[in-house]
């Protein structure tokens, strides 16, 4: 039996008060950078205009994380 613990890393690299469209571009740029390093996107928001934008990728070992 294996036990999986979620890893939560909260790195605040940008201003959270930025306008939604600016923040979305920042998130997309970071996701692109991470994908170039081996991550793969699992989920993108169905309604990106809902006031919160986050993308869920996973690293090469399959560990999911959120970029928001």
C-alpha positions as CSV (number, residue, x, y, z in Angstrom):
1,X,0.0,0.0,0.0
2,X,1.4,3.4,-0.9
3,X,0.4,6.7,0.6
4,X,0.5,9.9,-1.5
5,X,0.8,13.3,0.2
6,X,0.1,16.4,-1.9
7,X,3.0,18.8,-2.2
8,X,1.9,22.4,-1.9
9,X,4.3,25.1,-3.0
10,X,3.0,28.7,-2.8
11,X,5.4,31.0,-4.7
12,X,4.1,34.5,-5.1
13,X,6.1,35.8,-8.1
14,X,3.7,38.3,-9.4
15,X,1.2,40.9,-8.1
16,X,-2.1,39.3,-7.2
17,X,-3.9,42.6,-7.7
18,X,-2.9,42.7,-11.4
19,X,-5.8,43.0,-13.9
20,X,-7.3,39.6,-14.8
21,X,-6.0,39.7,-18.4
22,X,-2.5,40.6,-17.3
23,X,-2.5,37.9,-14.6
24,X,-3.7,35.3,-17.2
25,X,-0.8,36.2,-19.5
26,X,1.6,35.8,-16.6
27,X,0.2,32.4,-15.7
28,X,0.3,31.2,-19.4
29,X,3.9,32.4,-19.7
30,X,4.9,30.4,-16.6
31,X,3.0,27.3,-17.8
32,X,4.8,27.5,-21.1
33,X,8.2,27.8,-19.3
34,X,7.4,24.8,-17.2
35,X,6.2,22.7,-20.2
36,X,9.5,23.4,-21.9
37,X,11.1,21.9,-18.8
38,X,9.1,18.7,-19.0
39,X,5.7,19.5,-17.4
40,X,2.4,18.6,-19.1
41,X,-0.9,20.4,-18.8
42,X,-3.7,18.3,-17.3
43,X,-6.5,21.0,-16.9
44,X,-7.2,24.5,-18.0
45,X,-10.2,26.4,-16.7
46,X,-13.5,25.9,-18.6
47,X,-14.5,29.5,-18.0
48,X,-11.3,31.6,-17.9
49,X,-13.4,34.8,-17.3
50,X,-14.7,33.6,-13.9
51,X,-12.4,35.9,-11.9
52,X,-9.8,33.2,-11.1
53,X,-7.4,31.6,-13.6
54,X,-5.3,28.6,-12.8
55,X,-3.7,25.8,-14.8
56,X,-3.0,22.3,-13.5
57,X,0.0,20.7,-15.0
58,X,2.0,17.7,-13.7
59,X,5.8,17.2,-13.6
60,X,7.6,14.4,-15.4
61,X,7.0,12.1,-12.4
62,X,3.3,12.7,-12.5
63,X,2.9,15.0,-9.5
64,X,0.1,17.5,-10.1
65,X,0.5,21.2,-9.1
66,X,-1.4,24.4,-9.8
67,X,-0.1,27.6,-11.4
68,X,-2.5,30.5,-10.5
